[in-house]
Amino acid sequence: MNRDMGAGLVLAGTSEAREICHLLASQEIRAIASMAGVTRRPQTLHLPTRTGGFGGAAGFKAYLSAQKISWVLDATHPFAVQMSQTAASLCSEQNIPYLMLQRAPWTAQSQDQWHMIDDVSELPALIPEGHVVFLGTGRQTLMDYHILQGRRLICRVIDGPIGPFPFENGKYAIGTPPFSLEEEVDFLRRENVDWLVVKNAGGDGGRAKLDAARQLNLPVAMYRRKSIPSVRTVSTVRAALGWIKEQGSNG
């Protein structure tokens, strides 16, 4: 497939993706940004941007071909595993250079009370009934937590909720990140939170809630990341930009 006149594709969804898109635009490196469309008011990415799903693997494959995509930088959320697996597989099949930009995971400090988990089904045995649980995992997976009956649930969202909270034992809280340590401490105290459920996303943006949990001596249920084998990965925007420039020189 001839991709000499094509563009790169940045699978966005993180602060690192926004940074790399800005750099690509400022250096006039031809690329398209793709957003999943989860947030109703996404931040500008400085590149031509498409929003929404591709229509499964077949739709993604067709898009890569139609746009003559010459390389793919996967800078999606560390827990967007299905998207990353599909992208890596299709790029390998189509002989398109692929790189994952994934920030380093958080690591526990001596006073942290982290309980590492792999699946939501582990939570009922971990968090006793009667506790107030802050679900720092986003609205997209909220329905998974129907199993936490007998606990008070709080889910924070950026956009205003479309409808009522799906369970009688919970509510939405609205807020726009990033949050400072002081704001997170105040939030957890005000809501009487005594358990947090968090994905190990890494980065600075969500770290404050973990620092607040440590300060307040609160336990945290922390989802481990799922690895994607045989995928080339970098952890910095600088390294990703260097790789992208290599693709231009190789072409």
Backbone as CSV, one residue per row, in Angstrom:
resi,resn,N_x,N_y,N_z,CA_x,CA_y,CA_z,C_x,C_y,C_z
1,MET,0.846,-1.192,0.000,0.000,0.000,0.000,0.885,1.247,0.000
2,ASN,0.650,2.199,-0.910,1.457,3.406,-0.997,0.940,4.457,-0.039
3,ARG,1.778,4.830,0.941,1.356,5.830,1.923,2.226,7.081,1.858
4,ASP,2.904,7.300,0.737,3.811,8.436,0.641,3.093,9.759,0.863
5,MET,1.820,9.861,0.437,1.079,11.099,0.569,0.141,11.069,1.765
6,GLY,0.273,10.058,2.611,-0.618,9.915,3.741,-0.190,10.728,4.946
7,ALA,-0.902,10.513,6.040,-0.642,11.227,7.283,-0.474,10.223,8.406
8,GLY,0.097,10.690,9.499,0.135,9.879,10.699,-1.186,9.968,11.428
9,LEU,-1.401,9.051,12.347,-2.629,9.031,13.138,-2.270,8.966,14.617
10,VAL,-2.774,9.930,15.385,-2.581,9.935,16.827,-3.887,9.522,17.489
11,LEU,-3.872,8.365,18.139,-5.026,7.928,18.921,-4.933,8.636,20.262
12,ALA,-5.785,9.633,20.446,-5.636,10.550,21.577,-6.531,10.143,22.754
13,GLY,-6.491,10.982,23.791,-7.305,10.730,24.973,-6.575,10.995,26.276
14,THR,-5.340,11.489,26.188,-4.545,11.769,27.381,-3.897,13.145,27.248
15,SER,-3.360,13.645,28.360,-2.646,14.927,28.316,-1.408,14.815,27.440
16,GLU,-0.767,13.646,27.430,0.391,13.444,26.563,-0.009,13.529,25.102
17,ALA,-1.180,13.019,24.767,-1.668,13.108,23.387,-1.871,14.559,22.983
18,ARG,-2.450,15.355,23.870,-2.641,16.778,23.563,-1.299,17.462,23.319
19,GLU,-0.312,17.126,24.147,1.004,17.746,23.992,1.646,17.354,22.666
20,ILE,1.583,16.069,22.332,2.222,15.627,21.093,1.497,16.214,19.883
21,CYS,0.181,16.338,19.936,-0.566,16.934,18.827,-0.178,18.395,18.631
22,HIS,-0.015,19.111,19.722,0.403,20.510,19.637,1.783,20.615,18.989
23,LEU,2.700,19.733,19.385,4.047,19.756,18.822,4.031,19.411,17.336
24,LEU,3.227,18.429,16.957,3.144,18.050,15.545,2.607,19.201,14.702
25,ALA,1.587,19.887,15.234,1.014,21.018,14.512,2.021,22.149,14.378
26,SER,2.739,22.440,15.466,3.691,23.546,15.445,4.878,23.265,14.524
27,GLN,5.198,21.995,14.336,6.317,21.619,13.471,5.857,21.191,12.077
28,GLU,4.551,21.369,11.825,3.954,21.093,10.519,4.198,19.662,10.068
29,ILE,4.091,18.739,11.014,4.153,17.314,10.696,2.726,16.839,10.437
30,ARG,2.493,16.284,9.284,1.128,15.942,8.872,0.584,14.780,9.687
31,ALA,-0.533,15.027,10.368,-1.128,13.989,11.207,-2.594,14.306,11.462
32,ILE,-3.320,13.268,11.824,-4.729,13.363,12.204,-4.858,12.869,13.642
33,ALA,-5.673,13.545,14.433,-5.951,13.094,15.789,-7.305,12.405,15.824
34,SER,-7.415,11.366,16.628,-8.681,10.639,16.778,-9.062,10.605,18.252
35,MET,-10.292,11.033,18.529,-10.823,11.021,19.896,-12.003,10.062,19.973
36,ALA,-12.114,9.384,21.110,-13.212,8.429,21.279,-14.557,9.113,21.409
37,GLY,-14.560,10.395,21.805,-15.820,11.117,21.931,-16.506,10.919,23.258
38,VAL,-15.758,10.523,24.293,-16.337,10.273,25.611,-16.761,11.567,26.284
39,THR,-15.913,12.616,26.185,-16.215,13.896,26.803,-16.951,14.783,25.818
40,ARG,-18.022,15.432,26.269,-18.836,16.238,25.373,-18.152,17.540,24.965
41,ARG,-17.204,18.026,25.768,-16.481,19.256,25.447,-14.975,18.991,25.500
42,PRO,-14.449,18.227,24.553,-13.017,17.901,24.573,-12.159,19.122,24.302
43,GLN,-10.925,19.085,24.796,-9.989,20.167,24.544,-9.471,20.093,23.114
44,THR,-9.113,21.266,22.564,-8.602,21.343,21.206,-7.265,20.616,21.098
45,LEU,-7.098,19.870,20.012,-5.878,19.092,19.823,-4.927,19.708,18.800
46,HIS,-5.306,20.834,18.169,-4.432,21.566,17.237,-4.175,20.821,15.923
47,LEU,-4.790,19.684,15.720,-4.669,18.929,14.478,-6.070,18.650,13.934
48,PRO,-6.180,18.335,12.635,-7.463,17.835,12.147,-7.896,16.654,13.016
49,THR,-9.138,16.695,13.496,-9.562,15.729,14.509,-10.851,15.033,14.097
50,ARG,-10.847,13.713,14.223,-12.059,12.921,14.047,-12.514,12.439,15.423
51,THR,-13.812,12.282,15.589,-14.365,11.901,16.885,-15.294,10.718,16.724
52,GLY,-15.191,9.774,17.664,-16.064,8.607,17.661,-15.322,7.343,17.285
53,GLY,-16.015,6.227,17.386,-15.418,4.940,17.061,-15.218,4.749,15.567
54,PHE,-14.482,3.714,15.232,-14.196,3.412,13.828,-15.176,2.394,13.245
55,GLY,-16.030,1.829,14.093,-16.918,0.779,13.608,-16.279,-0.586,13.657
56,GLY,-15.525,-0.831,14.732,-14.872,-2.125,14.899,-13.604,-2.229,14.087
57,ALA,-13.012,-3.425,14.121,-11.739,-3.652,13.442,-11.851,-3.419,11.932
58,ALA,-12.958,-3.849,11.345,-13.128,-3.682,9.898,-13.183,-2.210,9.515
59,GLY,-13.900,-1.412,10.311,-13.984,0.011,10.045,-12.649,0.709,10.237
60,PHE,-11.904,0.282,11.247,-10.592,0.866,11.508,-9.641,0.546,10.347
61,LYS,-9.689,-0.688,9.891,-8.841,-1.108,8.763,-9.155,-0.283,7.521
62,ALA,-10.432,-0.073,7.275,-10.838,0.717,6.109,-10.368,2.163,6.244
63,TYR,-10.431,2.696,7.459,-9.994,4.080,7.680,-8.493,4.211,7.427
64,LEU,-7.711,3.283,7.941,-6.265,3.317,7.722,-5.936,3.331,6.235
65,SER,-6.670,2.533,5.474,-6.437,2.454,4.032,-6.886,3.724,3.326
66,ALA,-8.093,4.206,3.649,-8.650,5.373,2.964,-7.814,6.623,3.198
67,GLN,-7.285,6.766,4.402,-6.501,7.948,4.752,-5.008,7.771,4.461
68,LYS,-4.636,6.608,3.952,-3.227,6.304,3.676,-2.351,6.583,4.904
69,ILE,-2.790,6.081,6.034,-2.087,6.332,7.293,-0.685,5.724,7.230
70,SER,0.309,6.545,7.526,1.709,6.112,7.379,2.331,5.664,8.688
71,TRP,1.746,6.056,9.830,2.191,5.594,11.147,1.072,5.839,12.145
72,VAL,1.091,5.088,13.242,0.077,5.249,14.288,0.768,5.403,15.631
73,LEU,0.453,6.501,16.309,0.898,6.693,17.687,-0.300,6.483,18.595
74,ASP,-0.224,5.476,19.441,-1.313,5.151,20.367,-1.055,5.856,21.691
75,ALA,-1.738,6.982,21.890,-1.619,7.738,23.137,-2.954,7.765,23.859
76,THR,-3.667,6.645,23.796,-4.944,6.517,24.489,-4.708,6.282,25.966
77,HIS,-5.793,6.241,26.723,-5.723,5.978,28.165,-5.114,4.595,28.393
78,PRO,-4.298,4.432,29.429,-3.673,3.125,29.686,-4.658,1.968,29.836
79,PHE,-5.942,2.277,30.114,-6.924,1.202,30.270,-7.827,1.053,29.039
80,ALA,-7.496,1.729,27.943,-8.219,1.532,26.686,-7.612,0.331,25.962
81,VAL,-7.634,-0.807,26.630,-6.888,-1.978,26.170,-7.431,-2.517,24.855
82,GLN,-8.742,-2.573,24.710,-9.310,-3.135,23.480,-8.920,-2.307,22.262
83,MET,-8.971,-0.975,22.390,-8.573,-0.109,21.288,-7.111,-0.326,20.935
84,SER,-6.261,-0.412,21.955,-4.826,-0.592,21.719,-4.530,-1.943,21.072
85,GLN,-5.203,-2.983,21.539,-4.985,-4.299,20.963,-5.389,-4.329,19.488
86,THR,-6.523,-3.698,19.181,-6.988,-3.656,17.794,-6.021,-2.868,16.920
87,ALA,-5.592,-1.712,17.426,-4.677,-0.875,16.647,-3.358,-1.584,16.397
88,ALA,-2.806,-2.200,17.430,-1.521,-2.889,17.287,-1.627,-4.043,16.303
89,SER,-2.712,-4.798,16.388,-2.894,-5.940,15.502,-3.049,-5.514,14.045
90,LEU,-3.881,-4.502,13.803,-4.102,-4.052,12.428,-2.851,-3.420,11.835
91,CYS,-2.112,-2.671,12.645,-0.890,-2.058,12.134,0.134,-3.125,11.761
92,SER,0.213,-4.173,12.574,1.117,-5.275,12.252,0.696,-5.955,10.950
93,GLU,-0.593,-6.165,10.810,-1.129,-6.823,9.611,-0.903,-5.991,8.364
94,GLN,-1.030,-4.658,8.499,-0.920,-3.757,7.351,0.487,-3.184,7.170
95,ASN,1.408,-3.633,8.016,2.798,-3.162,7.949,2.896,-1.647,8.138
96,ILE,2.110,-1.133,9.095,2.129,0.291,9.442,2.899,0.448,10.754
97,PRO,3.921,1.276,10.804,4.654,1.484,12.059,3.713,1.924,13.188
98,TYR,3.853,1.285,14.338,2.963,1.540,15.481,3.806,1.730,16.739
99,LEU,3.436,2.724,17.526,4.116,2.974,18.797,3.089,3.328,19.852
100,MET,3.265,2.791,21.061,2.404,3.142,22.178,3.130,4.131,23.090
101,LEU,2.481,5.261,23.340,2.977,6.242,24.309,2.172,6.057,25.586
102,GLN,2.798,5.479,26.586,2.083,5.163,27.822,2.896,5.625,29.021
103,ARG,2.303,6.533,29.779,2.970,7.060,30.967,3.240,5.959,31.987
104,ALA,4.253,6.165,32.808,4.593,5.177,33.833,3.466,5.058,34.845
105,PRO,3.221,3.855,35.371,2.168,3.681,36.369,2.568,4.316,37.700
106,TRP,1.574,4.568,38.535,1.845,5.038,39.889,2.449,3.909,40.711
107,THR,3.256,4.257,41.672,3.804,3.282,42.611,3.458,3.718,44.027
108,ALA,3.147,2.757,44.865,2.727,3.052,46.234,3.895,3.547,47.072
109,GLN,3.603,4.482,47.965,4.567,4.935,48.956,4.304,4.202,50.270
110,SER,5.193,4.391,51.205,5.168,3.567,52.424,3.864,3.682,53.199
111,GLN,3.224,4.845,53.174,1.999,5.023,53.967,0.720,4.785,53.169
112,ASP,0.856,4.447,51.898,-0.326,4.173,51.085,-0.947,2.837,51.471
113,GLN,-2.273,2.780,51.425,-3.004,1.539,51.693,-3.671,1.077,50.397
114,TRP,-2.864,0.612,49.467,-3.387,0.162,48.188,-3.657,-1.331,48.216
115,HIS,-4.816,-1.694,47.686,-5.184,-3.099,47.527,-5.307,-3.339,46.017
116,MET,-4.343,-4.059,45.451,-4.292,-4.239,44.007,-5.319,-5.282,43.558
117,ILE,-6.085,-4.928,42.516,-7.118,-5.822,41.999,-7.008,-5.890,40.481
118,ASP,-7.612,-6.921,39.900,-7.650,-7.092,38.447,-9.047,-6.948,37.871
119,ASP,-10.068,-7.100,38.725,-11.430,-7.114,38.207,-12.399,-6.566,39.255
120,VAL,-13.481,-5.969,38.764,-14.485,-5.382,39.649,-15.112,-6.417,40.576
121,SER,-15.126,-7.687,40.158,-15.743,-8.741,40.973,-15.041,-8.948,42.307
122,GLU,-13.828,-8.420,42.448,-13.084,-8.561,43.693,-13.533,-7.560,44.760
123,LEU,-14.273,-6.541,44.369,-14.571,-5.451,45.290,-15.530,-5.800,46.432
124,PRO,-16.610,-6.563,46.195,-17.517,-6.835,47.310,-16.845,-7.505,48.506
125,ALA,-15.871,-8.360,48.265,-15.168,-9.012,49.358,-14.146,-8.083,50.007
126,LEU,-13.752,-7.036,49.296,-12.714,-6.130,49.782,-13.295,-4.963,50.564
127,ILE,-14.397,-4.404,50.081,-14.998,-3.219,50.701,-16.261,-3.623,51.468
128,PRO,-16.242,-3.518,52.777,-17.412,-3.934,53.569,-18.630,-3.049,53.290
129,GLU,-19.802,-3.590,53.520,-21.029,-2.810,53.399,-21.020,-1.674,54.422
130,GLY,-21.750,-0.620,54.097,-21.838,0.517,54.999,-20.820,1.606,54.736
131,HIS,-19.861,1.354,53.830,-18.829,2.345,53.555,-19.242,3.274,52.412
132,VAL,-18.598,4.448,52.380,-18.814,5.426,51.309,-17.646,5.299,50.339
133,VAL,-17.944,4.992,49.085,-16.926,4.646,48.096,-16.886,5.695,46.989
134,PHE,-15.718,6.294,46.791,-15.514,7.196,45.669,-15.007,6.385,44.494
135,LEU,-15.792,6.342,43.421,-15.424,5.619,42.213,-14.676,6.571,41.290
136,GLY,-13.361,6.549,41.361,-12.552,7.421,40.526,-12.218,6.775,39.195
137,THR,-13.169,6.056,38.632,-12.945,5.264,37.425,-13.740,5.761,36.221
138,GLY,-14.493,6.842,36.389,-15.213,7.412,35.256,-16.613,6.848,35.078
139,ARG,-17.401,7.567,34.285,-18.799,7.202,34.077,-18.969,6.005,33.147
140,GLN,-17.983,5.764,32.270,-18.150,4.739,31.237,-18.304,3.335,31.817
141,THR,-17.690,3.083,32.974,-17.768,1.748,33.575,-18.675,1.725,34.800
142,LEU,-19.463,2.752,34.981,-20.258,2.875,36.209,-21.192,1.688,36.426
143,MET,-21.785,1.167,35.364,-22.749,0.074,35.527,-22.111,-1.183,36.101
144,ASP,-20.790,-1.296,36.003,-20.112,-2.465,36.564,-20.235,-2.537,38.080
145,TYR,-20.550,-1.402,38.716,-20.519,-1.334,40.177,-21.876,-1.588,40.827
146,HIS,-22.795,-2.172,40.058,-24.069,-2.571,40.652,-23.867,-3.622,41.735
147,ILE,-22.720,-4.297,41.710,-22.438,-5.346,42.697,-22.103,-4.786,44.071
148,LEU,-21.920,-3.483,44.173,-21.578,-2.882,45.471,-22.825,-2.396,46.202
149,GLN,-23.789,-3.268,46.326,-24.980,-2.938,47.105,-24.600,-2.832,48.581
150,GLY,-25.303,-1.960,49.274,-25.029,-1.798,50.701,-23.909,-0.817,50.985
151,ARG,-23.355,-0.186,49.924,-22.361,0.871,50.088,-22.891,2.139,49.423
152,ARG,-22.432,3.279,49.885,-22.792,4.548,49.268,-21.764,4.846,48.181
153,LEU,-22.192,5.084,46.937,-21.288,5.264,45.810,-21.314,6.705,45.321
154,ILE,-20.118,7.209,44.983,-19.993,8.556,44.425,-19.143,8.466,43.170
155,CYS,-19.669,8.978,42.063,-18.942,8.995,40.784,-18.802,10.445,40.336
156,ARG,-17.563,10.887,40.149,-17.332,12.272,39.716,-17.244,12.331,38.196
157,VAL,-17.941,13.288,37.611,-17.983,13.432,36.161,-17.625,14.867,35.783
158,ILE,-17.048,15.014,34.572,-16.692,16.339,34.075,-17.926,17.048,33.545
159,ASP,-18.675,16.366,32.693,-19.914,16.915,32.156,-21.049,16.632,33.122
160,GLY,-22.067,17.468,33.074,-23.243,17.207,33.881,-23.880,15.885,33.505
161,PRO,-24.397,15.126,34.460,-24.996,13.823,34.155,-26.193,13.955,33.223
162,ILE,-26.300,12.999,32.300,-27.410,13.003,31.352,-28.722,12.634,32.040
163,GLY,-28.649,11.766,33.024,-29.836,11.325,33.746,-29.500,11.069,35.198
164,PRO,-30.436,10.478,35.929,-30.185,10.198,37.345,-29.134,9.109,37.522
165,PHE,-28.572,9.039,38.704,-27.607,7.999,39.022,-28.276,6.638,38.861
166,PRO,-27.595,5.656,38.263,-28.257,4.391,37.938,-28.613,3.521,39.143
167,PHE,-28.058,3.812,40.300,-28.360,3.009,41.488,-28.886,3.908,42.603
168,GLU,-29.792,3.384,43.407,-30.357,4.173,44.497,-29.314,4.530,45.553
169,ASN,-28.230,3.751,45.618,-27.227,3.945,46.659,-26.065,4.820,46.210
170,GLY,-26.331,5.772,45.277,-25.218,6.574,44.813,-25.628,7.927,44.287
171,LYS,-24.620,8.726,43.895,-24.869,10.046,43.337,-23.679,10.465,42.479
172,TYR,-23.909,11.468,41.618,-22.840,12.081,40.844,-22.290,13.286,41.596
173,ALA,-21.006,13.523,41.404,-20.378,14.779,41.799,-19.758,15.354,40.540
174,ILE,-19.899,16.644,40.316,-19.406,17.278,39.098,-18.165,18.095,39.409
175,GLY,-17.135,17.910,38.594,-15.901,18.666,38.784,-15.013,18.557,37.564
176,THR,-14.212,19.574,37.332,-13.326,19.604,36.179,-11.875,19.533,36.628
177,PRO,-11.153,18.484,36.251,-9.750,18.368,36.643,-8.894,19.389,35.884
178,PRO,-7.659,19.604,36.338,-7.017,18.896,37.464,-7.444,19.462,38.812
179,PHE,-7.337,18.629,39.856,-7.670,19.023,41.212,-6.396,19.087,42.043
180,SER,-6.320,20.065,42.912,-5.173,20.176,43.804,-5.328,19.207,44.966
181,LEU,-4.258,18.986,45.700,-4.321,18.140,46.886,-5.341,18.688,47.873
182,GLU,-5.347,19.994,48.082,-6.291,20.594,49.027,-7.731,20.379,48.590
183,GLU,-7.987,20.503,47.287,-9.344,20.284,46.779,-9.777,18.843,46.964
184,GLU,-8.863,17.900,46.748,-9.209,16.491,46.898,-9.435,16.133,48.361
185,VAL,-8.622,16.655,49.241,-8.824,16.410,50.673,-10.188,16.945,51.105
186,ASP,-10.515,18.150,50.658,-11.805,18.756,51.004,-12.963,17.938,50.452
187,PHE,-12.815,17.463,49.204,-13.870,16.659,48.581,-14.109,15.359,49.347
188,LEU,-13.039,14.642,49.664,-13.180,13.353,50.354,-13.753,13.535,51.752
189,ARG,-13.359,14.596,52.420,-13.911,14.869,53.759,-15.376,15.269,53.670
190,ARG,-15.709,16.139,52.739,-17.081,16.631,52.604,-18.045,15.501,52.289
191,GLU,-17.591,14.545,51.492,-18.457,13.434,51.095,-18.358,12.242,52.041
192,ASN,-17.543,12.372,53.088,-17.362,11.284,54.068,-16.865,9.994,53.426
193,VAL,-16.031,10.128,52.394,-15.489,8.963,51.689,-14.549,8.191,52.612
194,ASP,-14.683,6.871,52.624,-13.728,6.057,53.387,-13.118,4.921,52.565
195,TRP,-13.419,4.875,51.239,-12.753,3.956,50.304,-12.673,4.633,48.945
196,LEU,-11.583,4.412,48.222,-11.457,4.879,46.852,-11.273,3.673,45.938
197,VAL,-11.831,3.765,44.727,-11.589,2.777,43.677,-10.987,3.527,42.492
198,VAL,-9.792,3.127,42.087,-9.010,3.897,41.118,-8.324,2.960,40.134
199,LYS,-8.183,3.408,38.888,-7.363,2.703,37.898,-5.951,3.270,37.941
200,ASN,-4.955,2.412,37.789,-3.575,2.874,37.835,-3.210,3.533,36.501
201,ALA,-3.734,4.748,36.319,-3.540,5.471,35.070,-2.169,6.120,34.987
202,GLY,-1.548,6.413,36.137,-0.272,7.108,36.127,-0.442,8.574,35.777
203,GLY,0.669,9.298,35.740,0.642,10.709,35.393,0.357,11.604,36.582
204,ASP,0.445,12.906,36.337,0.265,13.888,37.408,-1.183,14.288,37.609
205,GLY,-1.995,14.196,36.542,-3.345,14.730,36.591,-4.224,14.142,37.675
206,GLY,-4.167,12.827,37.882,-5.026,12.185,38.858,-4.343,11.807,40.155
207,ARG,-3.099,12.199,40.292,-2.313,11.776,41.455,-2.823,12.383,42.755
208,ALA,-3.420,13.577,42.691,-3.804,14.289,43.907,-4.779,13.495,44.763
209,LYS,-5.681,12.742,44.140,-6.643,11.982,44.941,-5.966,10.881,45.746
210,LEU,-4.865,10.346,45.202,-4.118,9.327,45.940,-3.313,9.950,47.067
211,ASP,-2.762,11.138,46.817,-2.063,11.852,47.880,-3.034,12.233,48.995
212,ALA,-4.258,12.611,48.607,-5.277,12.945,49.601,-5.674,11.721,50.411
213,ALA,-5.807,10.571,49.731,-6.143,9.339,50.440,-5.057,8.985,51.457
214,ARG,-3.801,9.182,51.085,-2.705,8.909,52.019,-2.774,9.847,53.221
215,GLN,-3.034,11.115,52.938,-3.102,12.103,54.021,-4.237,11.799,54.986
216,LEU,-5.344,11.295,54.449,-6.516,10.998,55.274,-6.536,9.555,55.778
217,ASN,-5.496,8.800,55.422,-5.373,7.407,55.872,-6.527,6.548,55.355
218,LEU,-6.847,6.720,54.061,-7.955,5.987,53.453,-7.428,4.854,52.576
219,PRO,-8.092,3.703,52.572,-7.688,2.592,51.698,-8.127,2.834,50.261
220,VAL,-7.355,2.264,49.330,-7.608,2.425,47.906,-7.607,1.059,47.233
221,ALA,-8.656,0.775,46.475,-8.668,-0.402,45.600,-8.132,0.048,44.251
222,MET,-6.990,-0.513,43.844,-6.265,-0.033,42.660,-6.231,-1.107,41.574
223,TYR,-6.824,-0.802,40.428,-6.784,-1.731,39.298,-5.383,-1.780,38.698
224,ARG,-4.868,-2.973,38.513,-3.613,-3.149,37.775,-3.858,-2.931,36.287
225,ARG,-2.814,-2.509,35.593,-2.890,-2.417,34.142,-2.776,-3.799,33.513
226,LYS,-3.395,-3.931,32.344,-3.242,-5.146,31.558,-2.217,-4.889,30.467
227,SER,-1.241,-5.736,30.384,-0.178,-5.530,29.415,-0.598,-6.013,28.027
228,ILE,-0.004,-5.399,27.005,-0.197,-5.819,25.619,1.150,-6.312,25.129
229,PRO,1.316,-7.604,24.955,2.628,-8.151,24.612,3.103,-7.726,23.219
230,SER,4.416,-7.696,23.067,5.063,-7.466,21.761,4.702,-6.123,21.131
231,VAL,4.514,-5.117,21.970,4.213,-3.777,21.478,5.336,-2.838,21.901
232,ARG,5.862,-2.078,20.950,6.906,-1.111,21.284,6.276,0.046,22.043
233,THR,6.889,0.418,23.176,6.312,1.427,24.060,7.366,2.436,24.479
234,VAL,6.960,3.701,24.550,7.780,4.752,25.158,6.931,5.437,26.222
235,SER,7.600,6.149,27.129,6.868,6.755,28.247,6.919,8.274,28.251
236,THR,7.561,8.886,27.240,7.659,10.342,27.205,7.250,10.894,25.848
237,VAL,6.750,12.118,25.861,6.385,12.804,24.623,7.621,13.003,23.755
238,ARG,8.743,13.313,24.370,9.980,13.530,23.617,10.369,12.287,22.815
239,ALA,10.282,11.126,23.457,10.627,9.889,22.763,9.643,9.603,21.628
240,ALA,8.362,9.880,21.867,7.357,9.654,20.833,7.588,10.569,19.635
241,LEU,7.914,11.825,19.894,8.167,12.762,18.808,9.393,12.341,18.003
242,GLY,10.420,11.878,18.688,11.600,11.390,17.982,11.280,10.228,17.075
243,TRP,10.420,9.313,17.548,10.014,8.161,16.720,9.232,8.610,15.500
244,ILE,8.328,9.570,15.689,7.538,10.076,14.565,8.445,10.690,13.499
245,LYS,9.429,11.443,13.916,10.353,12.054,12.960,11.162,10.996,12.220
246,GLU,11.461,9.909,12.920,12.149,8.793,12.265,11.298,8.212,11.149
247,GLN,10.002,8.141,11.346,9.135,7.583,10.311,9.163,8.437,9.056
248,GLY,9.258,9.771,9.264,9.353,10.653,8.106,10.634,10.477,7.338
249,SER,11.736,10.302,8.083,13.017,10.128,7.413,13.126,8.755,6.753
250,ASN,12.415,7.762,7.335,12.446,6.413,6.756,11.592,6.325,5.492
251,GLY,10.625,7.234,5.377,9.745,7.173,4.220,10.340,7.809,2.989
